[in-house]
Amino acid sequence: MIRLGYLTRSREDLPPDDRWLTARELTGVDGRRTAKRISDWRLGRWTAKAAIGTLLEPATRAGSARASHPAVEVLAAADGAPFAVAGGQTLPIALSLSHAAGRALCAVGAAASAVGCDLERVEPRSAEFVASYFTTGEALAVERAAAPDLLANLIWSAKESALKALRCGLRADTRSVEVTLGPAAPGWGTFHVLATAERRTFRGRWCRIDDLVATLVSAPPAEPVDLDAPTRGASPLGFRLRVEAPVAVTPPSA
Ligand SMILES: CC(C)(COP(=O)(O)OP(=O)(O)OC[C@H]1O[C@@H](n2cnc3c(N)ncnc32)[C@H](O)[C@@H]1OP(=O)(O)O)[C@@H](O)C(=O)NCCC(=O)NCCS
């Protein structure tokens, strides 16, 4: 089975300065006007760089997933989707990011795959919200659920993950992707998402992280791998990335 790496980091993991961000990355802050959006953006970048660091050749690795890798830049494509560059080349990986409640989640897969990830706080969702954004089948499942708040947020998160994998985000109608839960399982639960217009199916996995629900989707299907877990020198996803040259980082502030 193909592997899909994931990593989460909290606001407390972030360094106070921006020395780990490149000048090019920092232009991504421009459109983010509130302190919260800037803070979320920084945490996402830190988490992505740490996740990618675990896939780099040992010779160029800056350490463990605890550190941000100085040679890796995480930039945004015109549609907002993240991608990574190192040594002047786009890295051959599929990347997705999410942030919620002071935590970020990053998913990394092989270049040929479509991946999406999302984090949502488990909170009450109104009947109007479910009626407006869920399909009839999803709304019925929430109505019948023993834990409706968990299911509503799980379905919402799975939709966002799939819409990120499709690279349209919330520009698309959220009812254009339909989530069906798999049987209950310990650890990572399963679901699948049918994207009706594209006639594509994504396999998904979900789990609780504190008061949040996390979802990962991919096509082709992939097994989640915690990039924080020790690998004894083996690459966690079965492939390594090579970086030719480090990029210039922003000078330290005086
Ligand atoms: C993608 C989207 C669904 C994310 O929703 P969210 O719950 O607010 O935020 P999350 O923290 O879960 O995810 C944000 C990340 O999604 C990623 N993302 C943004 N647009 C994306 C796209 N088109 N495809 C894939 N990923 C995308 C980015 O990495 C972003 O984080 P970053 O800006 O720090 O790099 C939403 O921002 C969206 O639809 N954006 C595009 C359309 C838009 O801007 N609409 C206005 C709001 S309706």
Ligand as a Chemical Component Dictionary entry (heavy atoms), coordinates in Angstrom:
data_LIG
# 
_chem_comp.id                   LIG 
_chem_comp.type                 NON-POLYMER 
_chem_comp.pdbx_formal_charge   0 
_chem_comp.three_letter_code    LIG 
# 
loop_
_chem_comp_atom.comp_id 
_chem_comp_atom.atom_id 
_chem_comp_atom.alt_atom_id 
_chem_comp_atom.type_symbol 
_chem_comp_atom.charge 
_chem_comp_atom.model_Cartn_x 
_chem_comp_atom.model_Cartn_y 
_chem_comp_atom.model_Cartn_z 
_chem_comp_atom.pdbx_ordinal 
LIG C1  C1  C 0 -8.936  25.723 0.801  1  
LIG C2  C2  C 0 -9.974  26.095 1.839  2  
LIG C3  C3  C 0 -11.144 25.132 1.734  3  
LIG C4  C4  C 0 -9.322  26.010 3.236  4  
LIG O1  O1  O 0 -10.245 26.190 4.228  5  
LIG P1  P1  P 0 -10.008 26.625 5.739  6  
LIG O2  O2  O 0 -10.815 25.704 6.571  7  
LIG O3  O3  O 0 -10.296 28.069 5.842  8  
LIG O4  O4  O 0 -8.490  26.511 6.106  9  
LIG P2  P2  P 0 -7.510  25.299 6.421  10 
LIG O5  O5  O 0 -6.636  25.778 7.512  11 
LIG O6  O6  O 0 -8.186  23.999 6.608  12 
LIG O7  O7  O 0 -6.673  25.200 5.063  13 
LIG C5  C5  C 0 -5.947  26.278 4.619  14 
LIG C6  C6  C 0 -4.920  25.780 3.644  15 
LIG O8  O8  O 0 -5.561  25.214 2.494  16 
LIG C7  C7  C 0 -4.619  25.284 1.437  17 
LIG N1  N1  N 0 -5.331  25.691 0.228  18 
LIG C8  C8  C 0 -5.804  26.924 -0.083 19 
LIG N2  N2  N 0 -6.384  26.898 -1.306 20 
LIG C9  C9  C 0 -6.266  25.626 -1.763 21 
LIG C10 C10 C 0 -6.660  24.981 -2.960 22 
LIG N3  N3  N 0 -7.285  25.618 -3.953 23 
LIG N4  N4  N 0 -6.377  23.684 -3.101 24 
LIG C11 C11 C 0 -5.729  22.989 -2.132 25 
LIG N5  N5  N 0 -5.322  23.553 -0.964 26 
LIG C12 C12 C 0 -5.596  24.864 -0.789 27 
LIG C13 C13 C 0 -3.526  26.276 1.839  28 
LIG O9  O9  O 0 -2.334  25.565 2.103  29 
LIG C14 C14 C 0 -4.084  26.893 3.102  30 
LIG O10 O10 O 0 -3.124  27.225 4.074  31 
LIG P3  P3  P 0 -2.061  28.408 3.829  32 
LIG O11 O11 O 0 -2.815  29.529 3.218  33 
LIG O12 O12 O 0 -1.527  28.681 5.177  34 
LIG O13 O13 O 0 -1.040  27.829 2.894  35 
LIG C15 C15 C 0 -10.504 27.538 1.659  36 
LIG O14 O14 O 0 -9.527  28.455 2.099  37 
LIG C16 C16 C 0 -10.801 27.866 0.219  38 
LIG O15 O15 O 0 -11.733 27.352 -0.336 39 
LIG N6  N6  N 0 -10.010 28.713 -0.409 40 
LIG C17 C17 C 0 -10.147 29.020 -1.824 41 
LIG C18 C18 C 0 -11.366 29.854 -2.151 42 
LIG C19 C19 C 0 -11.476 31.060 -1.330 43 
LIG O16 O16 O 0 -10.516 31.742 -1.053 44 
LIG N7  N7  N 0 -12.701 31.307 -0.909 45 
LIG C20 C20 C 0 -12.974 32.317 0.019  46 
LIG C21 C21 C 0 -13.576 31.675 1.240  47 
LIG S1  S1  S 0 -15.079 30.830 0.803  48 
# 
loop_
_chem_comp_bond.comp_id 
_chem_comp_bond.atom_id_1 
_chem_comp_bond.atom_id_2 
_chem_comp_bond.value_order 
_chem_comp_bond.pdbx_ordinal 
LIG C1  C2  SING 1  
LIG C2  C3  SING 2  
LIG C2  C4  SING 3  
LIG C2  C15 SING 4  
LIG C4  O1  SING 5  
LIG O1  P1  SING 6  
LIG P1  O2  DOUB 7  
LIG P1  O3  SING 8  
LIG P1  O4  SING 9  
LIG O4  P2  SING 10 
LIG P2  O5  DOUB 11 
LIG P2  O6  SING 12 
LIG P2  O7  SING 13 
LIG O7  C5  SING 14 
LIG C5  C6  SING 15 
LIG C6  O8  SING 16 
LIG C6  C14 SING 17 
LIG O8  C7  SING 18 
LIG C7  N1  SING 19 
LIG C7  C13 SING 20 
LIG N1  C8  SING 21 
LIG N1  C12 SING 22 
LIG C8  N2  DOUB 23 
LIG N2  C9  SING 24 
LIG C9  C10 SING 25 
LIG C9  C12 DOUB 26 
LIG C10 N3  SING 27 
LIG C10 N4  DOUB 28 
LIG N4  C11 SING 29 
LIG C11 N5  DOUB 30 
LIG N5  C12 SING 31 
LIG C13 O9  SING 32 
LIG C13 C14 SING 33 
LIG C14 O10 SING 34 
LIG O10 P3  SING 35 
LIG P3  O11 DOUB 36 
LIG P3  O12 SING 37 
LIG P3  O13 SING 38 
LIG C15 O14 SING 39 
LIG C15 C16 SING 40 
LIG C16 O15 DOUB 41 
LIG C16 N6  SING 42 
LIG N6  C17 SING 43 
LIG C17 C18 SING 44 
LIG C18 C19 SING 45 
LIG C19 O16 DOUB 46 
LIG C19 N7  SING 47 
LIG N7  C20 SING 48 
LIG C20 C21 SING 49 
LIG C21 S1  SING 50 
# 
